[in-house]
Amino acid sequence: MFPPTASDSLIEITQAPIADSGIKESTDPSTDEELQKQQHSYFQAIGCLYGKVTRSGEGQFFIQLGRQQYKLYTLRHRYRAWLTQWEKTPDASLYLKVYPKFLAIPRQPVIISFQVVAWGTEPFPAPEEEAGIFTIKGIWQFLPQYKVPCLSVYRNRDAVDPTEKFKAVHLPVLMRREDEEVRPFKFNPRIPKDQLPKKWFIQGKFRFIPSKECFGWVEDDEPPTQKLPKYKKPVKAEPTPGDKPNNRTPKPFVPVNDIKPNREPKTRPVLAVKQSG
């Protein structure tokens, strides 16, 4: 549930590449009313932030949330309008409507940034008026790059991506539920595909927690369901000539009843050693 569209591309909020479009509001094609009419449930991750926006010496913009600073991005045609707003009120805190971006790299801290789609000095109208609250709709599952379960937000079936990669966003969430049957999916390569547990689709409100670099569950917008919306699978990057192929194959799943007991090790007879006279 996030851009870019076919005619737009993401840029860091650093310098003005084109003329001002004069547009202060942005629409996301994956969240429009037409799509919502076509399917009751859909993937989405959007929320509101409120804080002081600063500009670095390199011209890059950040938002201050607690003790943390997070990089801001915008669509290319929006930059001039954004820059005009900031130059008029550089010392004012802003309300930002954003899409969260999380990037997990092995053995490195998680990189968190936000794509700005709308802004203003006044709160947004309901239901997104509360700063720090995000609407997240995704598949609840464990991923190896995160210590806690994530909500995986995939690109909806009718989404458009000029790169044709259809990358998903995986957002770590803290969620302790009372309904015990609803659990995050965990893949096990040793279990046959038809015996794996079902995946749950979660739709709810979550609060961004900068100190823990994750989201905390507030409430459900809709009851959890195992009926997943249709989505486009991310396209994996083709390996380069220098990449080493992964020839490892997972061990087959063996039922407990079929496991043979360990055999006792064979013993060899001890030969008598002749002593020389």
Secondary structure, DSSP 8 states (H G I E B T S, - for coil): -----TT--EEETTS--S----------GGGSHHHHHH-S---EEEEEEEEEEEE-TTS-EEEEETTEEEEEEEEGGGHHHHHHHHHHSTTSEEEEEEEEEEE--TTS--EEEEEEEEEESS---TTS-STTEEEEEEEEE--TT-SS-EEEE-EETT---TTS----EEEEEE---S-TT---B---TTS-GGGS---EEEEEEEEEETTTTEEEEEEEEEEEES----EE--------TTS------------GGG-------------------
